[in-house]
Amino acid sequence: MAPGDYRIYSYRWTILILFMLINVSIQIMWICFAPITGPAAVFYGVSDLKIGLLAMIFMIVYIPLSIPVSWMIDTLGYRKSVSIGAGIMAVFGLARGLFGTHYIAVLIATIALATSQPFMMNAISTVAAKWFPIQERATASGLALVANFAGIALGQVLSPVLFMRYGIKNMLLMYGGFALLTAVVFVVFTREAPPTPPCPKGMETRALMLDGLKSMLRMKDVWIMLFLFLIGMGIFNGISTWIENIARPRGFSISQAGNLGGVLLFGGIAGAIVLPIFSDRLQKRKLFILFGMILSVPAMFGVIFANQYWFLMLCMFFLGFFLISLAPVGYQYVAEITYPSPEGTSNGLLNLAGQASVVFIYAMEALKGKDGSFRGSMLMLAALMILSVFLIMWLKESKIIQAGKIMLEPE
């Protein structure tokens, strides 16, 4: 029992694992066509852009749904809202597999499937706040993001193998079956909140969603973080979506393309485990956001210009480690600087900016060179990363982590 009137429950780790599993499922289904873009285009008799659309749809659908879903999470509660998303994922994940030989049917099922993603993505900070103490929240958010990265990595690496061995329809059926399993386990075993809050009295109280949203949009630091998520997710989503097209002009196969995408995500997983832990222990957010962005820049230039497979793999890993892993620290930072606005609202606002990066994905395809290279558009993204470094310097450190540290220190 912690000092005062709050308690930390071990079941919080079960809750987090259940949440992570459904996030793994939805991210697999988002990215599964990216490493097989060329062969899938031939199979369905469509262009590469129409295969890329199957990933872009998730971002397009997210934009109008983000704020309403955040309202549902804050109003109906975490368990009911996320269970709705998990149910949609299971139904339409299976439907996409059952009709997997027809592009239009797959497209329609993907649109419906994409409506489930905001329920998972916008609940990350809510899970951390409801079940975890202050000094573990960035770590919990980091592990939830690890699940997203793990799902994308699995989709990148497994899809070429499953496609070549079983075909597209059976690949999609396997992914749909896994989604059904994880959804059922989540609905049965998850809980809304522990019997008593995991934080000091008063710190669990949040403002109303609309009041919190208005307050957030008046803060300079929130706008800077929105820009950072727009650029960071633009780079991540762009590379993940077009990974096979990026690898193809350099002479790499679809299996090698899948491995490159997997290494990017494995780097992100490693960083999302390591950086939030140190952020929590040192009680610093801005420092790690700045540190990660600075070290991401040379890795990005390596991804743009590397032609040797081993060196490109290395650059992909470090780009993932330093850039993608900033997301969990960023989620927690904004949740803290906007307190007492609801975590679901701050989470959803950042994800809204991140999903708006679909414009970068389309632009990468539209601006690619005659040889199919994305080098020009990726150089523009690298320039925006350098601009982001200077914007991060304007951020103010979170005060709530310092307050939480003082309250948790023994007398």
VOGU-3710 file (C-alpha; in Angstrom, 3 decimals, decimal comma):
1> mapgdyriys> 0,000/0,000/0,000  1,406/3,385/-1,048  1,260/6,402/1,278  -2,114/8,132/1,542  -5,309/6,869/-0,102  -4,163/5,219/-3,298  -2,920/1,781/-4,270  -0,977/0,286/-7,194  -2,414/-3,032/-8,446  -0,413/-5,768/-10,188
11> yrwtililfm> -3,402/-6,399/-12,522  -2,330/-3,218/-14,349  0,156/-5,342/-16,305  -2,613/-7,724/-17,426  -4,658/-4,744/-18,601  -1,687/-3,395/-20,521  -0,918/-6,769/-22,165  -4,554/-7,176/-23,282  -4,507/-3,670/-24,740  -1,192/-4,365/-26,462
21> linvsiqimw> -2,541/-7,512/-28,146  -5,416/-5,762/-29,920  -3,011/-3,007/-30,988  -0,721/-5,646/-32,507  -3,702/-6,999/-34,492  -4,883/-3,707/-35,963  -1,381/-2,602/-36,949  -0,703/-5,901/-38,759  -3,834/-5,343/-40,831  -2,903/-1,724/-41,526
31> icfapitgpa> 0,542/-2,435/-42,959  0,212/-5,943/-44,432  0,047/-4,825/-48,078  3,033/-2,434/-47,890  5,866/-4,982/-48,318  4,018/-6,741/-51,186  2,800/-3,639/-53,053  4,068/-4,720/-56,476  2,852/-8,350/-56,387  -0,500/-7,293/-54,836
41> avfygvsdlk> -0,996/-4,736/-57,638  -0,456/-7,510/-60,191  -2,785/-9,905/-58,308  -5,667/-7,412/-58,181  -4,906/-5,809/-61,566  -4,573/-2,291/-60,113  -1,841/0,343/-59,725  0,689/0,604/-56,897  -1,149/3,719/-55,695  -4,387/1,745/-55,230
51> igllamifmi> -2,525/-0,793/-53,096  -0,990/2,084/-51,117  -4,550/3,370/-50,647  -5,320/0,288/-48,529  -2,859/1,671/-45,950  -3,704/5,355/-46,472  -7,402/4,650/-45,781  -6,576/4,041/-42,114  -5,198/7,580/-41,848  -7,962/9,173/-43,926
61> vyiplsipvs> -10,728/7,543/-41,858  -8,967/8,430/-38,609  -9,120/12,189/-39,224  -12,925/12,702/-38,901  -13,269/10,027/-36,205  -10,500/11,091/-33,812  -12,361/13,715/-31,764  -15,696/11,791/-31,582  -13,856/8,634/-30,481  -11,931/10,603/-27,846
71> wmidtlgyrk> -15,290/11,868/-26,568  -16,550/8,268/-26,380  -13,476/7,147/-24,434  -13,863/10,011/-21,965  -17,676/9,590/-21,677  -18,393/5,851/-21,966  -15,140/4,757/-20,403  -12,087/2,905/-21,630  -13,493/-0,654/-21,487  -16,740/-0,066/-23,412
81> svsigagima> -15,184/2,181/-26,037  -12,157/0,045/-26,817  -14,313/-3,111/-26,818  -16,432/-1,526/-29,576  -13,275/-0,942/-31,597  -12,044/-4,489/-30,970  -15,395/-5,905/-32,142  -15,308/-3,902/-35,377  -11,742/-5,043/-35,974  -12,642/-8,723/-35,528
91> vfglarglfg> -15,708/-8,648/-37,808  -14,211/-6,748/-40,714  -10,776/-8,319/-40,355  -12,405/-11,684/-41,052  -14,598/-10,208/-43,807  -11,529/-8,882/-45,598  -10,089/-12,373/-45,662  -13,323/-14,058/-46,800  -13,563/-11,743/-49,807  -9,817/-11,385/-50,233
101> thyiavliat> -9,690/-12,142/-53,962  -11,699/-9,055/-54,975  -10,092/-5,620/-54,692  -13,351/-3,645/-54,279  -14,525/-5,980/-51,486  -11,136/-5,687/-49,772  -11,313/-1,903/-50,126  -14,788/-1,714/-48,554  -13,804/-4,039/-45,696  -10,647/-1,983/-45,136
111> ialatsqpfm> -12,682/1,234/-44,826  -14,851/-0,417/-42,150  -11,794/-1,961/-40,485  -10,104/1,445/-40,327  -12,905/2,807/-38,132  -11,661/0,569/-35,306  -8,140/2,017/-35,171  -8,965/5,317/-33,354  -10,447/3,370/-30,426  -7,075/1,743/-29,777
121> mnaistvaak> -4,770/4,627/-30,625  -6,666/7,250/-28,619  -6,785/5,177/-25,440  -3,021/4,854/-24,852  -2,705/7,696/-22,330  -6,045/6,746/-20,724  -4,823/3,224/-19,929  -1,627/4,641/-18,458  -3,497/7,227/-16,343  -6,208/4,887/-15,022
131> wfpiqerata> -3,978/1,975/-14,045  -0,409/3,236/-13,554  1,271/5,550/-11,019  2,810/8,803/-12,219  6,354/7,440/-12,254  5,359/4,553/-14,595  3,081/6,296/-17,069  5,592/7,095/-19,807  6,808/3,505/-19,525  3,231/2,185/-19,874
141> sglalvanfa> 2,594/4,452/-22,876  5,909/3,291/-24,323  4,960/-0,368/-24,017  1,583/0,314/-25,660  3,450/1,947/-28,529  5,774/-1,067/-28,612  2,696/-3,164/-29,415  1,894/-0,885/-32,354  5,449/-1,154/-33,634  5,513/-4,919/-33,074
151> gialgqvlsp> 2,311/-5,305/-35,090  3,704/-3,258/-37,951  7,011/-5,154/-37,834  5,176/-8,484/-37,928  3,078/-7,304/-40,867  6,200/-6,142/-42,713  8,144/-9,361/-42,143  5,369/-12,001/-42,293  3,342/-10,697/-45,241  5,907/-11,532/-47,955
161> vlfmrygikn> 6,353/-15,030/-46,479  2,616/-15,714/-46,105  1,845/-14,237/-49,521  4,371/-16,428/-51,312  3,341/-19,562/-49,404  -0,447/-19,235/-49,048  -1,611/-16,359/-51,263  -3,301/-13,071/-50,386  -6,722/-14,443/-49,367  -5,326/-16,958/-46,868
171> mllmyggfal> -2,882/-14,360/-45,546  -5,788/-12,013/-44,815  -7,819/-14,843/-43,233  -4,944/-15,633/-40,877  -4,698/-12,013/-39,805  -8,496/-11,828/-39,361  -8,491/-14,962/-37,189  -5,790/-13,498/-34,966  -7,832/-10,272/-34,660  -10,893/-12,261/-33,553
181> ltavvfvvft> -8,882/-14,128/-30,909  -7,322/-10,988/-29,435  -10,657/-9,139/-29,443  -12,428/-11,926/-27,523  -9,643/-12,168/-24,928  -9,667/-8,381/-24,484  -13,438/-8,096/-23,977  -13,500/-10,978/-21,458  -10,568/-10,001/-19,258  -10,155/-6,216/-19,398
191> reapptppcp> -11,465/-3,898/-16,661  -12,345/-0,206/-16,663  -10,278/0,930/-13,685  -8,831/-0,385/-10,394  -10,959/-0,146/-7,200  -8,841/2,794/-6,019  -6,787/5,216/-8,147  -3,029/4,627/-8,602  -2,162/8,244/-7,828  -2,572/10,813/-5,021
201> kgmetralml> -6,069/12,096/-4,337  -7,162/14,822/-6,756  -4,671/13,999/-9,509  -7,105/11,560/-11,164  -9,746/14,238/-11,728  -9,956/15,520/-15,300  -11,786/18,387/-16,986  -14,664/17,929/-19,414  -13,550/16,984/-22,913  -14,655/20,147/-24,762
211> dglksmlrmk> -13,285/22,419/-22,034  -10,007/20,504/-22,152  -9,835/20,759/-25,940  -10,311/24,525/-25,863  -7,602/24,873/-23,237  -5,157/22,717/-25,214  -5,544/24,700/-28,414  -4,524/27,883/-26,608  -1,130/26,433/-25,626  1,988/27,115/-27,736
221> dvwimlflfl> 3,682/23,898/-26,618  0,704/21,824/-27,777  0,929/23,320/-31,271  4,646/22,536/-31,397  3,948/18,936/-30,402  1,205/18,683/-33,036  3,727/19,765/-35,666  6,273/17,236/-34,379  3,741/14,402/-34,577  2,734/15,502/-38,082
231> igmgifngis> 6,349/15,331/-39,280  7,398/12,271/-37,270  4,375/10,213/-38,267  4,673/11,482/-41,841  8,177/10,024/-42,041  7,235/6,781/-40,321  3,982/6,226/-42,244  5,555/7,263/-45,536  8,499/4,872/-45,245  6,281/2,050/-43,933
241> twieniarpr> 3,674/2,479/-46,692  6,133/2,720/-49,588  8,882/0,444/-48,240  8,729/-1,931/-51,199  8,809/0,976/-53,667  11,735/2,564/-51,794  13,678/-0,703/-51,885  12,831/-1,649/-55,475  14,989/0,976/-57,335  17,972/-0,061/-55,194
251> gfsisqagnl> 17,658/-3,647/-56,412  16,193/-5,236/-53,266  13,522/-7,994/-53,250  10,121/-7,930/-51,500  11,568/-10,084/-48,710  14,430/-7,619/-48,232  11,916/-4,754/-48,302  9,905/-6,480/-45,582  13,057/-6,938/-43,527  13,931/-3,238/-43,907
261> ggvllfggia> 10,481/-2,280/-42,648  10,838/-4,775/-39,815  14,216/-3,360/-38,754  12,742/0,166/-38,699  10,073/-1,106/-36,328  12,425/-3,202/-34,201  14,503/-0,063/-33,683  11,327/1,751/-32,644  10,423/-1,048/-30,240  13,855/-0,942/-28,611
271> gaivlpifsd> 13,735/2,833/-28,293  10,153/2,846/-26,995  11,229/0,517/-24,189  14,481/2,275/-23,289  13,769/6,016/-23,662  10,491/6,193/-21,651  12,082/4,263/-18,769  14,901/6,814/-18,525  12,399/9,660/-19,016  10,396/8,383/-16,028
281> rlqkrklfil> 13,478/7,832/-13,856  15,034/11,215/-14,605  11,644/12,963/-14,595  12,439/14,704/-17,887  10,388/14,849/-21,096  11,740/17,724/-23,234  15,335/16,500/-22,942  14,508/13,095/-24,453  12,321/14,555/-27,203  15,164/16,890/-28,225
291> fgmilsvpam> 17,831/14,198/-27,913  15,872/11,763/-30,067  15,101/14,234/-32,832  18,720/15,426/-33,117  20,027/11,865/-33,492  17,257/10,970/-35,945  18,519/13,445/-38,541  21,760/11,625/-39,561  19,874/8,311/-39,570  17,326/9,813/-41,975
301> fgvifanqyw> 20,054/10,950/-44,363  21,479/7,433/-44,233  18,080/5,986/-45,215  17,885/8,446/-48,130  21,317/7,777/-49,627  22,388/4,262/-48,539  22,636/1,714/-51,350  24,365/-1,089/-49,472  21,803/-3,361/-47,846  23,612/-3,756/-44,502
311> flmlcmfflg> 24,121/-0,002/-44,128  20,506/0,754/-45,047  19,402/-1,788/-42,430  21,582/-0,046/-39,829  20,190/3,398/-40,687  16,620/2,070/-40,557  17,235/0,679/-37,077  18,626/3,945/-35,709  15,875/6,012/-37,349  13,337/3,808/-35,597
321> fflislapvg> 15,193/3,900/-32,289  15,527/7,673/-32,054  12,476/8,987/-33,962  9,607/6,543/-33,587  10,301/5,950/-29,903  9,685/9,637/-29,169  5,930/9,043/-29,495  5,310/7,573/-25,992  7,307/10,345/-24,317  5,398/12,867/-26,438
331> yqyvaeityp> 2,010/11,399/-25,463  2,863/11,613/-21,795  4,401/15,088/-22,085  1,237/16,536/-23,639  -1,001/14,701/-21,145  1,003/16,381/-18,364  1,215/19,919/-19,743  -2,531/19,933/-20,540  -3,655/18,567/-17,148  -6,539/18,432/-16,141
341> spegtsngll> -7,722/17,932/-19,735  -8,663/14,268/-20,401  -5,879/11,962/-21,557  -8,089/10,584/-24,335  -8,459/14,092/-25,740  -4,738/14,920/-25,722  -3,955/11,458/-27,107  -6,529/11,870/-29,870  -5,350/15,352/-30,805  -1,759/14,155/-31,278
351> nlagqasvvf> -2,901/11,141/-33,280  -5,081/13,408/-35,408  -1,981/15,394/-36,378  -0,092/12,164/-36,990  -2,780/10,699/-39,249  -3,029/13,977/-41,188  0,435/13,002/-42,421  -1,395/11,001/-45,104  -0,770/14,082/-47,277  2,966/13,311/-47,099
361> iyamealkgk> 2,359/9,712/-48,162  0,415/10,811/-51,221  3,020/13,494/-51,985  5,838/10,927/-51,826  4,145/8,910/-54,563  3,295/11,996/-56,641  6,830/13,439/-56,432  8,867/10,274/-56,957  11,598/10,395/-59,595  11,522/8,876/-63,070
371> dgsfrgsmlm> 13,496/5,916/-61,756  10,888/5,357/-59,036  13,087/6,891/-56,310  11,562/8,733/-53,339  14,834/10,556/-52,619  13,569/14,096/-53,379  10,475/13,890/-51,171  12,463/12,258/-48,364  14,993/15,109/-48,472  12,122/17,548/-47,876
381> laalmilsvf> 11,058/15,506/-44,855  14,640/15,581/-43,555  14,605/19,392/-43,800  11,404/19,455/-41,714  13,148/17,280/-39,121  15,913/19,870/-38,802  13,272/22,593/-38,341  11,672/20,421/-35,626  14,916/20,432/-33,614  14,725/24,233/-33,256
391> limwlkeski> 11,017/24,117/-32,364  11,658/21,580/-29,592  14,085/24,031/-27,991  11,089/26,342/-27,377  9,213/23,742/-25,331  8,913/24,082/-21,563  9,506/21,058/-19,336  6,468/19,361/-17,784  5,734/20,514/-14,240  3,414/17,694/-13,193
401> iqagkimlep> 6,186/15,088/-13,152  8,107/17,251/-10,698  4,985/17,603/-8,558  4,396/13,868/-8,740  7,997/13,171/-7,732  7,677/15,404/-4,677  4,374/13,785/-3,647  5,815/10,273/-3,941  8,974/10,939/-1,936  8,867/9,515/1,601
411> e> 8,728/12,036/4,391
//
